[in-house]
Amino acid sequence: MANSATGTYTAKLTDGPLQGKTVTTQFLESGDPRPRLEIPADGNKRYLYLRGSGLEFDSSTFPARPTAVDYRYIEALFD
């Protein structure tokens, strides 16, 4: 759920190795959801997710920002 004081929203991971999981993340300074997320995994691996088209809103918040955003799996990244 979005919190206008902290500027956070829920990222819903819709597929890939973390399918069905959610993470809380912060909006960009512009107020937009992040276009990509890199989620740490075991060792030096990270999972790359890109923003999808699914958005959920809470009508009681102003300005209207999404409370949840869908993210699609792209690839595993290694350091």
C-alpha positions, 0 to 999 in steps of 0.5 A: 500500500502506498504511503505518501509520507514515505513514498513507497508502494508494493511491487508485485512480481508476476513471474520468474523465480520470485513469482507471487512475491511482493516487495516494498520499494520507493517511488522515484523523485519524480513520483513515478514507479521505478521502471526496473528493480534489481532484487538480490539473491544468493551470492552475487546474483540479482534478479532483474524485473521490469515494470509491467502494465498492471497498476492498482490505486487507492482512491483515498490517496491524493495525488493519485499514485499507484499502491501496487505495480506489476513487474515482469522477470527479465533475467538473472544478473551476476557480478 
